[in-house]
């Protein structure tokens, strides 16, 4: 269910590319990121995934979104 690093470019890597990203695109990408996290939380609330699956999925989503410099407190061990 979770995305992997290879599935999509890092949000921050994309935003640092020369002139390719606008503020509007970055805002939309962040909103999409939060929507994916909300979907994992909803699946957990509905009993479709376990808490460990939810934590892993959100950790994987954060790793994909923020890239290799993702803060440690956003990752599940």
PAFINU-125382 format. One record per residue (C-alpha): residue number from 1; residue in one letter; z, x, y. Coordinates in steps of 0.5 Angstrom, whole numbers. Example, Ala and Ser with C-alpha at 12.3 -4.5 7.8 and 13.67 -1.06 7.14 Angstrom:
// residues 2
[1 'A' [16 25 -9]]
[2 'S' [14 27 -2]]
// end
This chain:
// residues 77
[1 'X' [0 0 0]]
[2 'X' [1 6 5]]
[3 'X' [-4 10 8]]
[4 'X' [-4 17 7]]
[5 'X' [-5 23 12]]
[6 'X' [-12 24 9]]
[7 'X' [-14 16 10]]
[8 'X' [-15 17 18]]
[9 'X' [-14 22 23]]
[10 'X' [-7 23 27]]
[11 'X' [-6 19 33]]
[12 'X' [-4 25 37]]
[13 'X' [-10 29 34]]
[14 'X' [-15 24 36]]
[15 'X' [-11 23 43]]
[16 'X' [-12 30 45]]
[17 'X' [-19 31 44]]
[18 'X' [-23 32 50]]
[19 'X' [-24 26 54]]
[20 'X' [-25 22 47]]
[21 'X' [-19 17 48]]
[22 'X' [-18 13 54]]
[23 'X' [-11 10 55]]
[24 'X' [-13 3 53]]
[25 'X' [-15 6 46]]
[26 'X' [-9 9 45]]
[27 'X' [-5 3 47]]
[28 'X' [-9 -1 42]]
[29 'X' [-8 5 36]]
[30 'X' [0 4 37]]
[31 'X' [0 -3 37]]
[32 'X' [-4 -3 30]]
[33 'X' [1 2 28]]
[34 'X' [7 -2 29]]
[35 'X' [3 -8 26]]
[36 'X' [2 -4 20]]
[37 'X' [10 -3 20]]
[38 'X' [11 -10 21]]
[39 'X' [7 -12 15]]
[40 'X' [11 -7 11]]
[41 'X' [18 -11 13]]
[42 'X' [15 -18 12]]
[43 'X' [13 -16 5]]
[44 'X' [20 -13 4]]
[45 'X' [23 -20 7]]
[46 'X' [19 -24 2]]
[47 'X' [21 -20 -4]]
[48 'X' [14 -17 -5]]
[49 'X' [16 -10 -5]]
[50 'X' [23 -6 -6]]
[51 'X' [27 -3 0]]
[52 'X' [25 4 -3]]
[53 'X' [18 2 -3]]
[54 'X' [18 -1 4]]
[55 'X' [22 6 7]]
[56 'X' [16 10 3]]
[57 'X' [11 6 6]]
[58 'X' [13 6 13]]
[59 'X' [15 14 12]]
[60 'X' [7 15 10]]
[61 'X' [5 10 16]]
[62 'X' [9 15 21]]
[63 'X' [6 21 18]]
[64 'X' [-1 19 18]]
[65 'X' [0 16 25]]
[66 'X' [4 22 28]]
[67 'X' [1 27 24]]
[68 'X' [4 34 22]]
[69 'X' [8 34 28]]
[70 'X' [12 27 26]]
[71 'X' [19 27 28]]
[72 'X' [24 28 22]]
[73 'X' [28 22 23]]
[74 'X' [21 18 22]]
[75 'X' [20 20 15]]
[76 'X' [24 18 9]]
[77 'X' [26 24 4]]
// end
